Amino acid sequence: MMLPVRSERGEDAFAASIVADLKDAVSRYPGDARLDRLVRDLRDASAVLARHWATATATPHTTDRKTIRHPEVGDILLDCDVLIVPGADLRMVTYTAAAGSSGAEKLDLLRVTGGRTATALP
C-alpha cells in the first residue's frame, strides 16, 4: 500500500525523525501519562519505531522534503519545514513547493478547483 506521505530520505529516516521528536517531547514532559501511553502503544505497534526508540536522540524534526499523494493531482513534491518558537510549545509546519515546479503547478490547480475532480458535461 502506498503511503499518502513519503519522506525523500526514506521511510527509515522519516521514522527516526518522528521518534526523535517524540523523545524530545518526553524529555520536556517526563510526567505526562498520556504521552507515555502514546509512546508505549506506538512502540508495541511498530517494530521500526521500537528499534529507533532504543537508538534515537531527542532532537526536534525541523526539515524534510516530502511527496504528498493527492487523490486528484497525484504526487506533489514539497519542502516541509517545522518552525519552532524557543521556550514555547509552539510549532508551525509549513509545506512549500519550489516556484515553477510541477508541485507548484499542482498546488495552483488545487487552489483553482478546490480539489474537485473535473467532470465531463452531458
Buried (B, 14 or more C-beta within 10 A) or exposed (E): EEEEEBBBEEEEEBBBBBBBBBBBBBEEEEEEEEBEEBBEEBBEEBEBBEBBBEEBEBEEBEEBEBBBEBEEBEBBBBBBEBEBEEEEEEEEEEBEBEEEBBBBEBBEBBEEEEEEEEEEEE
